[in-house]
Amino acid sequence: MSSIPDRDVIIVGAGPAGSAAAYELARRGVRPLLLEKDRFPGERNVCAGGLPYPAQRRLDLPDGVIEKEIRVTRLVARGKAKEYRTERPHFVSVRRSVFDRFLADRARAAGAELLTRRLVTGVERGANVVTALDLERGEKTRFRAPLVLFADGPLTRARVSHGLGCSPREMVAALVYELADPGGGGEAFEFHLGGERGDSGYFWIFPKKERISVGLGRIKRFVRRPLREELDKFIARHPRLSGKPVLRRQAGLVPSRAARRLSGEGVMLLGDAAGLVDPLTGGGLVYAIVSGKTAAAAALSALSARSFRAADLAHAYDRAFRRTIYGRWLKLMSVPYRFVERRTERGSYSWYPEIMRTLLDLSFFSLRLLGKL
């Protein structure tokens, strides 16, 4: 096992959260180390890939990263369809293999160090020594830093090393297919909700340039049938999807409850690792990026003061994120989600389709009122 000089900040995972933190740190003179297990960030990620349209401008995303600009959102709840049409785009779709790579490359161009094919196998609490296995050479390297940022997804290594993160019980099981779609004719995001008892989950269809992302999410502990069986039947019944070749399949877990603590002694949790996902929709890209930026600001303050105590990081990061509009929104959305969860647990009708329809009605009404669409 080899050893290398200390770093100021180590970031585990080069997804949107980790890369956002690395970029903010690097452009302010700190050279963070990003450790990524895949050959390149986003290599195996095939999530839905939807972003609010304003994010394209705020992140300064080039045209090559954007797959589709979405002006139509279609909600099908209990067999009844409703469309939300706008003159200007309200969403964009991205491919995570392109989007994640762009964010990581931007962080690297700003001065961050990115090491790929590095699987973190251990983190020593207190000393903040991170051990990473080089998957190409089979060698292990130890890295040390006063701050470690975990952006490694819902099954974060921080659960083992620091007792932080979300319970696997509090998650949604998701299955995603990428279907070939030569010509890329689809122009609408589609959400299909509600089974016979108003199941607390939905199917989605997100069009890309030459493919379609179609998936299904269900609260993990309430899954009644295999997700693949449900998704295959949905695709076979849908006239636009039936018969299209499957390019990729991927299953995963999505947090449905934010972690009680987002930080600890010398560590912070970002994005999915911290459970920062809208529990009603499962969307987490925006929250991941905001948490990365907030964590970077907290890290800069900690490095300046040379104080990495849990209490200081909780004030600079946990409190700061929860006071943002995004943190407040997640807290607000947890209320109807808990209602749906309790109803489902009792075997009662969940009201999830109706709640989602009301939420979309209010969202589009508010945007029109503000003149944003």
C-alpha positions in Angstrom: 0.0 0.0 0.0 1.4 3.4 -1.0 1.0 6.7 0.7 0.9 10.2 -0.7 1.0 13.8 0.7 -2.0 15.2 2.6 -4.8 17.0 0.8 -7.0 19.9 2.1 -10.3 18.3 1.0 -11.1 14.8 -0.3 -14.4 14.3 -2.1 -15.7 10.7 -2.5 -17.7 10.5 -5.7 -17.6 12.7 -8.8 -21.3 13.0 -9.5 -23.1 16.4 -9.6 -22.7 17.0 -5.9 -19.1 16.1 -5.6 -18.1 18.0 -8.8 -20.1 21.1 -7.8 -18.2 21.2 -4.5 -14.8 20.5 -6.2 -15.5 23.3 -8.7 -16.4 25.9 -6.1 -13.3 25.0 -4.0 -10.9 24.9 -6.9 -11.9 28.3 -8.3 -11.2 29.7 -4.8 -7.7 28.4 -4.6 -8.2 25.1 -2.9 -7.1 22.0 -4.8 -9.6 19.2 -3.8 -9.1 15.6 -4.6 -12.0 13.8 -6.3 -12.1 10.0 -6.1 -14.4 8.3 -8.6 -14.9 4.5 -8.9 -15.9 4.5 -12.6 -13.8 5.1 -15.7 -15.4 8.6 -16.0 -18.1 10.3 -14.0 -21.6 9.2 -14.9 -20.4 6.2 -16.8 -23.1 3.8 -15.4 -25.7 6.3 -14.3 -28.9 6.1 -16.4 -31.4 8.0 -14.1 -34.2 10.0 -15.7 -32.1 13.1 -16.2 -34.5 16.0 -15.8 -33.6 19.5 -14.7 -35.6 22.7 -14.3 -34.9 25.0 -17.3 -33.3 27.8 -15.3 -30.6 25.4 -14.2 -29.2 25.4 -17.8 -28.4 29.1 -17.5 -27.2 29.0 -13.9 -24.8 26.1 -14.6 -23.8 27.6 -17.9 -24.5 24.3 -19.7 -23.3 24.2 -23.3 -25.8 23.0 -26.0 -24.0 19.7 -26.3 -25.0 18.7 -22.7 -28.7 19.4 -23.2 -30.6 16.6 -24.9 -34.1 18.2 -25.1 -35.9 21.4 -24.1 -39.2 20.5 -22.7 -42.3 22.6 -23.1 -44.9 19.9 -22.4 -45.4 17.9 -19.2 -48.1 15.2 -19.3 -49.5 13.7 -16.2 -51.6 10.6 -16.4 -53.3 9.9 -13.1 -55.7 7.0 -12.7 -56.2 6.9 -16.5 -56.9 10.6 -16.8 -54.4 12.7 -18.7 -53.6 16.4 -18.2 -51.1 18.4 -20.1 -49.1 21.5 -19.0 -47.9 23.5 -22.0 -45.7 26.5 -22.0 -44.3 28.8 -24.6 -40.8 28.7 -23.1 -39.1 25.5 -21.8 -39.8 24.6 -18.2 -37.5 21.5 -18.1 -34.5 20.2 -20.0 -33.3 16.6 -20.3 -29.7 15.4 -20.0 -27.8 12.2 -20.2 -26.0 11.6 -17.0 -22.9 10.1 -18.8 -22.5 13.5 -20.5 -23.8 15.8 -17.8 -21.7 14.3 -15.0 -18.6 14.3 -17.1 -19.1 17.9 -18.1 -19.3 19.0 -14.4 -16.3 16.9 -13.4 -14.2 18.3 -16.3 -15.1 21.8 -15.4 -14.0 21.2 -11.8 -10.7 19.7 -13.1 -10.2 22.7 -15.4 -10.6 25.0 -12.4 -7.8 23.1 -10.6 -9.4 20.0 -8.9 -7.6 16.7 -9.1 -9.7 13.9 -10.4 -8.7 10.2 -10.0 -10.9 7.7 -11.7 -11.2 3.9 -11.1 -10.6 4.5 -7.4 -12.9 2.6 -5.2 -13.0 3.8 -1.6 -12.7 0.8 0.6 -12.2 2.4 4.0 -12.3 5.7 5.9 -10.7 6.0 9.4 -12.8 8.1 11.7 -11.0 10.9 13.4 -7.8 10.7 11.3 -9.8 11.1 8.1 -7.6 8.7 6.2 -9.3 7.5 3.1 -8.1 4.2 1.5 -8.8 3.8 -2.2 -8.3 0.8 -4.4 -7.0 1.4 -7.9 -9.3 -0.9 -9.9 -6.8 -0.9 -12.8 -3.6 -1.8 -11.0 -5.1 -3.5 -7.9 -3.0 -1.2 -5.6 -4.3 0.6 -2.5 -3.4 4.2 -1.7 -4.1 6.1 1.5 -5.1 9.8 1.3 -5.4 12.1 4.3 -7.3 15.4 4.7 -8.9 17.4 7.5 -12.1 17.4 5.5 -13.8 14.5 3.7 -16.9 15.2 1.6 -19.1 12.1 0.9 -20.9 12.4 -2.4 -21.1 8.7 -3.1 -24.8 8.0 -3.3 -27.5 6.7 -0.9 -25.4 3.7 0.3 -22.6 6.1 1.3 -19.4 4.8 2.9 -20.1 7.4 5.7 -22.7 5.0 7.2 -19.9 2.5 8.1 -17.2 5.0 9.0 -19.2 7.7 10.8 -22.7 6.4 11.4 -24.1 9.1 9.0 -26.5 8.9 6.2 -30.0 7.5 5.4 -31.5 4.2 6.5 -31.8 1.7 3.5 -35.3 1.1 4.8 -36.2 4.8 4.0 -35.6 4.5 0.2 -37.4 4.1 -3.1 -36.5 1.2 -5.4 -36.1 2.4 -9.0 -35.6 0.7 -12.3 -34.6 2.6 -15.4 -34.3 1.5 -19.1 -32.8 3.5 -21.9 -34.6 2.7 -25.1 -33.3 3.5 -28.6 -35.3 6.3 -30.3 -33.7 7.2 -33.6 -34.9 10.6 -34.6 -35.8 11.5 -31.0 -39.4 12.5 -31.7 -40.6 12.8 -28.1 -41.1 16.3 -26.8 -42.9 15.8 -23.5 -42.0 14.6 -20.0 -44.6 12.0 -19.0 -45.6 10.9 -15.5 -48.0 7.9 -15.1 -49.4 7.5 -11.6 -51.8 5.3 -9.7 -52.7 1.7 -9.8 -55.8 0.1 -8.4 -55.1 1.5 -5.0 -53.2 4.6 -6.0 -49.8 3.2 -5.5 -47.2 5.6 -4.1 -44.9 5.6 -7.1 -44.9 6.4 -10.8 -43.6 5.5 -14.3 -41.8 8.2 -16.1 -40.9 8.9 -19.8 -38.1 11.4 -20.5 -37.1 11.9 -24.1 -33.5 12.5 -25.2 -32.0 13.1 -28.6 -31.7 9.5 -29.8 -33.1 7.6 -26.8 -35.8 7.6 -24.2 -35.4 7.2 -20.5 -38.3 5.2 -19.1 -38.5 4.0 -15.5 -40.4 3.1 -12.4 -40.0 4.0 -8.7 -41.8 2.4 -5.7 -41.3 2.8 -2.0 -38.9 -0.1 -1.4 -40.7 -1.8 1.5 -44.0 -1.7 -0.2 -43.0 -3.2 -3.5 -45.6 -5.9 -4.3 -44.3 -7.2 -7.7 -40.9 -7.2 -9.3 -40.2 -3.8 -10.8 -39.0 -5.4 -14.1 -42.3 -7.2 -14.5 -44.2 -3.9 -14.0 -42.0 -1.9 -16.3 -41.9 -4.4 -19.1 -45.7 -4.5 -19.1 -45.9 -0.7 -19.1 -43.6 -0.4 -22.1 -45.4 -3.1 -24.0 -48.7 -1.3 -23.5 -47.4 2.2 -24.4 -47.7 2.9 -28.2 -44.6 5.1 -28.3 -42.4 2.6 -26.4 -43.5 -0.8 -27.5 -40.9 -2.6 -29.6 -38.0 -0.2 -29.0 -34.7 -1.9 -28.3 -33.4 -1.7 -24.7 -29.9 -0.1 -24.7 -29.3 -0.2 -21.0 -31.0 -1.3 -17.8 -30.1 -0.1 -14.3 -31.7 -0.6 -10.9 -30.9 1.6 -7.9 -32.1 3.2 -4.6 -33.3 6.7 -4.1 -33.5 8.3 -0.7 -36.9 9.4 0.6 -35.9 11.0 3.8 -33.0 13.5 4.5 -30.4 12.3 6.9 -30.8 13.6 10.4 -27.3 15.0 10.4 -25.6 16.2 7.2 -22.1 16.5 8.8 -19.9 15.3 11.6 -16.3 15.7 12.8 -14.4 16.6 9.7 -17.0 15.2 7.3 -20.0 16.4 5.3 -22.5 14.5 3.3 -23.8 15.8 -0.1 -26.7 15.0 -2.4 -28.0 11.5 -2.3 -25.6 10.5 0.4 -27.4 13.0 2.6 -30.8 12.0 1.4 -31.4 15.4 -0.3 -34.0 14.3 -2.7 -37.6 15.4 -3.3 -39.5 12.5 -1.7 -42.6 13.0 -3.8 -40.8 13.1 -7.2 -37.5 11.4 -6.6 -35.7 14.3 -8.2 -32.3 15.1 -6.7 -30.0 16.8 -9.3 -30.7 20.4 -8.2 -30.4 19.5 -4.5 -27.1 17.7 -5.2 -25.6 20.7 -6.9 -26.8 23.2 -4.2 -25.6 20.9 -1.4 -22.2 20.8 -3.2 -21.9 24.6 -3.4 -23.1 25.0 0.2 -20.6 22.4 1.4 -17.8 24.1 -0.5 -18.6 27.4 1.3 -18.6 25.6 4.7 -15.3 23.9 3.8 -13.6 27.2 2.9 -14.7 28.7 6.3 -13.4 25.6 8.1 -10.1 25.6 6.3 -9.7 29.3 7.0 -10.4 28.9 10.7 -8.6 25.5 10.9 -11.7 24.2 12.8 -13.3 21.0 11.7 -15.5 20.3 14.7 -18.9 18.7 14.2 -20.7 21.7 15.8 -19.0 24.2 13.5 -19.7 22.2 10.4 -23.3 21.7 11.5 -23.7 25.4 11.7 -21.9 26.2 8.5 -23.4 23.4 6.4 -26.4 21.7 7.8 -28.0 24.9 9.0 -27.0 26.8 5.9 -28.5 24.3 3.5 -31.7 23.9 5.4 -32.2 27.7 5.3 -31.9 27.8 1.5 -35.2 27.7 -0.5 -34.2 24.1 -1.6 -33.8 22.9 2.0 -37.1 24.5 3.0 -38.8 22.9 0.0 -37.6 19.5 0.9 -38.9 19.9 4.5 -42.3 21.1 3.1 -42.5 18.1 0.7 -41.8 15.7 3.5 -45.3 16.4 5.0 -47.4 15.0 2.1 -44.9 12.2 1.5 -45.3 11.0 5.1 -49.0 11.1 4.7 -48.7 8.9 1.5 -46.3 6.6 3.3 -48.6 6.1 6.3 -51.6 5.5 4.1 -49.7 2.9 2.1 -48.4 1.2 5.2 -52.0 0.8 6.5 -53.1 -0.6 3.1 -55.3 2.4 2.5 -55.7 4.5 -0.7 -52.6 6.7 -0.7 -53.9 9.8 -2.6 -50.5 10.0 -4.2 -51.8 10.7 -7.8 -54.1 13.5 -6.5 -51.3 15.1 -4.5 -48.9 15.1 -7.4 -51.6 16.6 -9.7 -52.2 19.3 -7.2 -48.5 20.0 -6.8 -48.1 20.4 -10.6 -51.1 22.6 -10.8 -49.7 24.9 -8.2 -46.2 24.9 -9.7 -47.3 25.9 -13.2 -49.8 28.4 -11.9 -47.1 30.1 -9.8 -44.7 30.2 -12.7 -47.3 31.8 -15.0 -48.2 34.3 -12.2 -44.5 35.2 -12.0 -44.2 35.5 -15.7 -41.5 32.9 -16.0 -43.2 30.8 -18.7 
